[in-house]
């Protein structure tokens, strides 16, 4: 995840770290905590760039690009 977000043109300059918060072998579930350092921002910045769907889609796009 660190490579995905740090190399993202949209999020790379804001990305600080990723860490595993929870991992389960039984269900193949992993929860991550992503940390971003954002400048004093406007509401539009938070709604568009720091939107959870946008952040998830950056990861999904990376997965699709690898296939």
Helices and strands as residue ranges (DSSP letters): H 2-6, E 15-24, E 29-36, H 43-48, H 52-66
